[in-house]
Amino acid sequence: MNVSPRLLLPIAGAVVLMGAVLGVALWPAPALPPDAPEPVAPVAPPTPGATPTVRTPAPAPRVPAPPSVPTPAAPTAAVPPPPNATVVPIRPGDVVPEPESAHPLPQVNDAIEPEQPQTAQWKLEKTKRITLLLSRDVERLTRERDAAAQKGDERERQRLDTLIRRHQDRLRLLKDEAAKHSAAADLEPPTQ
């Protein structure tokens, strides 16, 4: 049986919806806490000919809540686990994690080194380094472009051609910047 692709999504949605409805209907009722009042049984409908009597339950006496007194913190081992928790006994060699602290110790960071002066000579060296790396990239891309042309992959060759042109434009800008930094570095006093 082939199902049309147009019907696949609505059918899947219906299955998920039916699963959710069945899951809610068949989910077990939550357990009532021990201090909760018992649920009231439903009252049978009155029989015909009988006079209806209305019975209201007497209000339960209100028990005053004991004043909240802070209790001393018990060790974590004495705290009982929640009723639905899985308890695994501790075996030799197990490491019990430390409880999280409300006030962690402050982290000590390394000292921040002072920033090096960005002189014209420093800028010239950085520009030369970037130019060297970019020219290596152009050489690598040229080899890849030639290999793509030999394979007949026209799309890859065009993509690499575009990258090479962009890198070459950036190289021209970097060479202009290097010339400016070189002139500024010549005017700069030497550093020790």
N, C-alpha and C positions, 0 to 999 in steps of 0.2 A: 504494500500500500504506500503510495507516494503522497506526501502531504505538501501542498503548495507552500512556497516560502512566505507568501502573504499571510497564511493562516498559522504559521509556526509561532510567531510572537504572541498572538491572542491565546492560543492553546497553552503555551507555556505560562502565560499570566494566569489563566484559569486554574491550572494545576497548582501553582504557588498559592493562589487565593484559597483553594479548597484545602490545601495542606495547613494553611494558617487557621482556617475556621475549625478544622478537625483538631488541631493542636490545642486551641483554646477550649473547645468543648470537652476534650478528653484529659485536659491537664488536671492533676489532683488538686483538691481544695487545700488551701493553706491550713496548717495546724493552728488552732487557737491557743493563745498563751494561757497558762494556768489560772490567771486572775480574771480572764474574760468571762462575761456572763454566758450561760448556756443559750443556744439559739431557741427561740420560741417555736413550738410545733405549730403547724398550720391548723386553723380551726375548721372543723367540718361545716359544710353549708347547713343552714337551718332546715329542719324537716317541715313540710307543709302542715299547716294547722297548729304549729307550736308557736307560743309567744316568744318573740326574740328577747333574750336577756343579754345585756351588755356587761361584760366583766372586764374591768380594768385591773391590771396587776398592781399590787401595792408597790409604791416606790421602795427600792432597796435602801436600807439605811446607809447614809454616807459615812464612810470611815475617813477620818482626817488623816492626811498623809503625814508621816513622821518628818520632822524637820531634817533637812539635808545636812548631814554632818560629814565633812570631808574625811574619807577613810585613808589611812596610810597606804602608800603605793606598795602593792604586793609584788614579790618577785615574779618574773614572767613565767616561770615554770608552774606557779600555783594558779595561774589564770586558766580556767577550764576552756577548752576550745569550743567554738560555736558548734551547735548540734549537727550541722551538715558538713563539718570539716573532716578531712581525712587525716588521721593522726599516725605518723610514722615514728616508731621508736628510734631513739638515738643509739647508734652502734659505736663501738670503739673506732676511732679514727675520724669520725664525723666532726666537722667544725660548726659550732653553733654561732650564727651571726650575732653581732652586738646589736642591741636595740638602738633605733635612731635617736639621736639626741636633739632636743629642742634648740640647743645652743651649741652648734658645732664650733670647733676651734678655728680661729681665723687662719686663712691660708697665707703662707709667707711666700711672696714672689721674689724672683731674682731682681737684682738692681737693674734699672734701665740705663743702658750705656748712652752717653751723650751722642747726639747725631754728629756725624762727620761733616765738616764744612763742604758745601757744594760749590766749590770754586770752578772757575772756567776750565782749569786743567782736568778736574774730576769729570765735568760734563763732557769734555773732549774725549776722555778715555771711555766713558760709557757709550758715547755715540759711535766711536770706532768699534767697540765690542758688538753693539747691535748691528752695525753695518756688516761686520764679518759674519755673524750668524745668519743674517738675512741673505747675504750673497751665497753662503753654503746651501741655504734653502732653495735659492733659485737654481743652483747647479743640480741639486737632487730632483727638483720638479722638472727640469729640462730633460734629465735622463728618463724619468717616468713618462713624460710626454712622448719622447721618442719611442719608448717601448710600447706605449699604447697605440702609436701610429703604425708600428710594425705589426701589431696584432689586428689592426683594422678597427679598433674601438674609437670611432669618431667622437662620440659623446664625451668619453673620458679625456681625449686629446683636447677638445674644446674647453673643458673644465680646467684642465691644467694650464692651457694657454692663458685663460683669464687670470688664474692665480699668479702666473709668472709676470704678466703685465702689471698687476697690482703691486707685486713685490718690487718690480723694477721702478715703478713710480715712487714707492716708499724709499728705495735706495737713493734715488736722485735727491729727494728731500733731505735724507740723512747726510748726504755728502755736502749739501748746502749748509746744513746746521754745523757739520764738522768744520767747514771753512770758517764760519762765524766764531765758533768756540776756539779754534786755533788762533785767530787774530786776537781774541780776548785773552787767551792764555799767554800770548807773547807780551801783552801789556801788564800782566799780573806779576806782582813781586814773587820771587821764589819762596817756597815754604821749606822749613827744615824738616 
